[in-house]
Amino acid sequence: MLSGALYKLPVSDKKYYLLAFIKHNIFREQLDFMVPKGATIRHAKTLFLDCKIPMPNHNPDNTIKFIELLTQAIINKEKLIKERHQAILNAIETELLENQKPNKFKFELPRINELEEVGRLDTGLYNAGFKKLNFFINNYLNGTSVLKDLGYKTFRGPNLAVSVIGVTYYAQKRISKKFYKLIEPTDLTEYGTVATERYFGNINRIPHLKEGDILFGAEGNVGKVYVNIDLKEKSVTNFHGMSITNPYVNLQNKCFIACYIMWLRHKKYFEYYSTGGQGGSFGVEKTENITVPNFPEEKQKEIALLYHNPNSNYQADTFKLDNFLEQDNAFNETAGIYELDKTAKQLKEILNKAIDDIANDREVNINFTLDSSRQQPHTLPSRTSRPTYQNLAKSVSVPTHNHNDRQSNGREGTPNR
């Protein structure tokens, strides 16, 4: 049953086309102008039904099919990312559960020597949940190691304050090859991906992540991770993030470590350990002393491939309207989280470009390769510029059952269903 703030659109035809436009700025900007400014919360009621959805004037059938295919593919990839993440958590949990020593856990209250060793009372390290989790890890049949003993070192991200590095220009796109890609801990998702991509330029040389470095959220979003695999862009984090690096192991091992840290976060390990408010913090020494179970090489490979499969090749230049979903699904079968996220972002960029073309009454270039979809170079954004959509006059409204659907059923803004 839907709540009063939700509305189920009675759409069966071209629903993915409609969804693509609803999620685009062209729709949100129209709605923003319609909805009165509120003091606490803005209520759109059913005003969104008056928003216009542009329809293509050039090659309409194939263009609509192109938009729908892209939208379906993006949804499939986002769903699979969550499934791969759950598969990683299940694989680690199962390996630990099925290979425990015969020892049994017994909770004991902290002793004086334990309090002196930790040096704090306001911590979750004495909690029965943390001690049970710690026992579960250390009771693994093949033993455990700590990150620093495996050759991993941890470094804080650079301080990006103006007082330290001088004037910096930030942008949503990479305007120059000298720009750095900024990844803050708040940009990371629980799936090991980056939700928001931003760039900045600075005259100084900023320390950046190396290939295979694990970006670790050390403050606020403690325990979120991302493996730096793509070296086409120089990625930089800030002082709230850490890079966990090891030049002596392969990328597969680093991906496994990142997956294991995801599992620790899922088990609330860092919530017990972290200090301070607003999500807490996790220091360099604590990070290097994270206990890691010595999983067999094959098990590490199995888990790492769920995050990154170097053999997955996205052959977008072979995609056509008739075979796109079939070939995209074949790629998804073996792709890891990293590949799924990367290709989903590529398709989103192509989709957004196509929607802009429709809204401005331009012919859409039906092509699934990213480079060919970029017809305009990135330029410095204007502070006052707003997109203009020329094709809104030749558009349709969001469909509804009938006029009565737009009336209130007793609660303001709640349409009859």
N, C-alpha and C positions, 0 to 999 in steps of 0.2 A: 504494500500500500504506500502510495506516495504521500509525502508530507505536504503541508500547505504552501511551501516555498518552491515546490517542483511542479512541472507541467509536462505531461506526456503528449507529444505531438502525434497526431494521427497520420503518419507518413508511411507509405509503403513503396512509393516510386521515387527514385533519385534521392533516397534518404542520406546516402553518403555524400552526395553533392551538397545537400543542405547542411549536413554536419560540418563539412569543410568550411563553409562560409560563416556558420555560426561561431566557429572558433577563431575566425580571422578578425583582424582589427576593423575591417570594413563594417562588420556587423556591430561590434562593440562600440565603435565611435558613433554610429547612428543611435544606438540605445542610450549612450551617455548624454547625447543632446536632448533626448526625450524625457529622461527621468529627472524630476526635480531634485535639486541639491538638498540633502537631508542633514540634520544636525548630528544624528547618531548613526542611523543606517538608512541607506537608500533602498526604496522598494519599487521595482519595475512593474509590479502587477502583471498585466498582460500586454503592456506597451510593446514588448518585443515582437508581437504579431504584426505590428505596423512597419517593422524594418524591411527594407527592400533587399531581395536576393538577385543580383545581376545574372542574366542568362547570356550565354555566348552568342554572338552574331556571326562569327566565322567558324565554319566546320563544326556546328553545334553538337551533333551526335557523338563524334569522336572526342571532342573536347570534354563533354560531360562524362563520357566513359573514362577518359584519362584522369579527371579529377577524382572520380569514384574509386578507380583502381589504386591511386596513390593513397587515398584515405584509408581504404581497406588494408593496404600493406602496412601502413604506419600503425594502425590498431593491432594488427597481428604481431608486429615486432614488440610493441609495448607490452602486450600480454605475455609473449615468450620471455621477455626480460625478467618478469616476475616469476615465471615458472623455472627459469634457469637458476635464479637466486634461491628459490625454495629447494631446488635439487641440490645445490651446494650445501645448504644447511642440513638437509637430510643425509647427505653422503658423509659429512663430518660426524654428525651425531651417531649414525649407524656404525661407523668404523670404531668409534670410542666405546659404544655400548657392547659391541660384539667381541671386544678384545680387552676386557678388564681383568686385572689380577684378582685372586680370590679374596682380597682384603675387603672388609665391610666398613662403611662410614659410620662414625660415632661422633656426634656433636659434643663439644666441651666448651664451657665458658672460658674466656681468655684468662691466662695466668699473668702474673706480674712481669715475667720475663718477656712475654709476647707484647704486653703494653709498652714496655721499655723499648723493644725492638722497633715497633711501629711508631711510637712517639706521639700518638694522637688518640683522642677519645671520640672525636666527631668524625667517624669513618664507618663504612660498612664492612670493613675487613673482619670484624668479629661476628658478623651476621651468619646465621646458620645456612642461608642460601648461598652466600659466597664460599663458605668453607666446604659445602657439599660440592659446588661447582669445581673448586680448586682440587678437591680430592678426586673427583671424576676425571679430571685431566691428568693429574699426576699418577693415577692408578692405571694408566694405559700400559698394556702388556709390553710394548716395544720401547717403553721409557719416554723421557721428555728431554728437551733442551731449552735454553733461553735464547732469545734473538741474538744477543751479543756473542754467545758462544757459537752461533751458526755463521758468524762473520758480518752480521748486520750492524750498521751504525745509524744513528739518528741525528738529524740536524734541524734546528729551528729555521723557519722561513725568514726571509729578509724583512726588515722594518721598512714599509713603503710610505711612511709619513713624509710630508713635504719638507719638514725640518731635517730629514735624513738624506733623502735622494733628490730633493729639489722639485721643481714644477713638473707635473705629470699630466699628460693628456689621455683621457679615457674615452673609449668608443665601443660601440656594439659590434663593429666589424673591424677586421684587420686592414687598416688603411695603408700601412707601409710594411715592407718586409722586416723592418727593424722593430716593429711592435711586438710586445710580449703578450702571450695569452695569460690572463689572470684567472686563477682557480683558487677561490677561498674555501675554507671548510664549509661555509654556509651554502656553497654552490653544489656540494656533493649530495648524492642521493644514497639511500640505504642499499641500493643495488650495485654500487661501485661505479656509477656513472656521474657525469657532470651535467647538472640541470641548466645552468646559465653560463653562456660563453661571453666573456668580455675581453677587451684588449686595452693595452695602455702603451704609451710611448714615453721614453725618458732618455735623456742624453747620457746617463750613466750606464755602465754595464751591470746588470742585475743578475745575481746567481739564479740559475734556472734548473729545473728538474732534468736529470739525465735519463737515458733509456732504461726502462724497467724500474725506475724509482717509484716507491709507494708513497703517495701523498696521504698523510694521516691527519685527520681532524683532531687537534690536541685541545681545543677549547670550544665550548658551546656545543658543538656537534661531535663530542668525543667518540672516536671509534669508527667514523665514516672514512672510507678509503677509496683510492683511485690509483690504478697503475698507469704510469706514463708510457704509453706504447708508441704513439705517433710522434715522430721526431720532425715532422714538417714544420711544426710551430714550437717556439721556445715557451714552455709553460712555467709560470712563476706562481708561488703561493705567497701568503703574507705571514706575519709573525704568529698568527693563531694556528698555523699549519706546520707540519713537520714532514721532512722527506726521510723515508727509511730506505737505505741504500746498501747494496752489497755487490761489489764488482766481480766477485769470485764465483757467483752462482748464475745459472741460466734464467731466462725469463719465465720458464715454467715454474721454477721454485718460488720466484717472486710473486707470481699470480696465486700460487697455493697459499703463501703467507698472507696475502691480501684477503683471500677467501676465508682463511681461518680467523682473521681479525673481524671479518663480517659476522662470523658465527659467534665470536666472543661478544660482540655488540648485541647480537640477537639474544644472547643469554644474560644480558644486562651486567656483564663483567665490569665494564667501565663505570657504570653507575655506582657500584660498590666502591670502586677504587678512587674515582675522581674527587677533586676537592674544589671548594668555592661554589658560588651561585651561578645562575644562568647557564645551566648545563655542565658546570664544573670544568676542570682542566686536568691534563695528564702530562706529567713532565717527561723530559728526555730519558732520565734514568729509569723511570718506571716502564717506559716504552721498550727500552733495550732489554729489560728483564721480564718481558712477557714470556710465559711458559708455552712452548710449542710441542705437541706430541710428535714423536718420530714415526710418521706414517710411512709405509713402504713406498718406493718410487712410483710403482704403478698406480697406487691410490692417489698420490699427489698429482700425477699426470691426469687421471680421470677427473679430479676436482678442478684442476687448473684449466682444462679444456672447456669446462662449463662457463668459465669467465672469458677466456681468450683462446681461439683456435686459429693459429697462424696459417693453416692450410685452407681456410675459407676464403674464396675468391669471388667477389661480387662483380659479375660480368655484365654490367649495366648496358654496355654498348651492343649487346645481343638481344636486349629486351624489346618486344613489340607489344602493341595493345592486346593481341590475341594470345601471347604466351607469357605476359609479365607476371601475373599472379602465380602461375605454375612454376616458373623459374625462381621467383622470389621465395616461394615456399620451400623449394628444394635447397636453396641457400640457407634458409632459416634452420633447417633440420640439423646442420652441423655447426652453425655459427654460435659463438659464445656471446656473453652479455656485451662485451666490448664491440664486437662486429655488429650485433643487432642495433645497439645504440647509435653507432657511427652511421650505418646505412639509413636508419630511421631519420636522423638529422638531415642527411642528404636529400631524402625524399620530401621532408618538410620544407626544405629550401626551394626545391623544384615546385612543390605545391603552392607555396606562398607567391612565388613568381607568376605561376599560372593564374592564380586568383587575381593578382594585381593587373595582369593583362586583360582578363575578362572585364574587370571593373572599369578599366580605362579604354574599353572597346578596341583592344589590340588582339591580333590573332595569336593564339597560344602555340608555342613551339612544342609539339608532342614528341618529347624525347626524354628518356630516363637517365641520361648521363648528366652529371651535375654541371660540368663546364659549359656544355652547350646551352644549358638553361639560363646561364648568366649572360645577359646581353648588355647590362649596364655596369660599369665599374663602380666600386665603392668610393664615395666622396665624403668629404667632411659634412656631417649633418648640420643643418641650420637650426638654431634655437627656436625659431618661430614657424618653420615650415610644417605643413600638414599635408598628408596625401590627398589628392583630388581624384574622385571617382566619376568619370564621365558617363559611365554606362548605367548609373542608378536610375535614370529616367526610363530606361528600357529594361525594367526588372519586374520581378513578381514579389508579392508579400509572402511572409511565412504562412503556410497553410494552417487552417483550423477547421473544426467540424462545421460550425455555423456561427451566426452572430451571437447566439445565446451562450456559446462557450466562453465568451469574453465578459460575461457578467459574474458578479460575485455570488458565491453560494452561502453567504453568511459571515465569512471571514474575509477581510480586505485583502485583495490581491490573490485570492484562491479561486481559480476557475472551476466551473462545473466539469465533472468527468463522467 
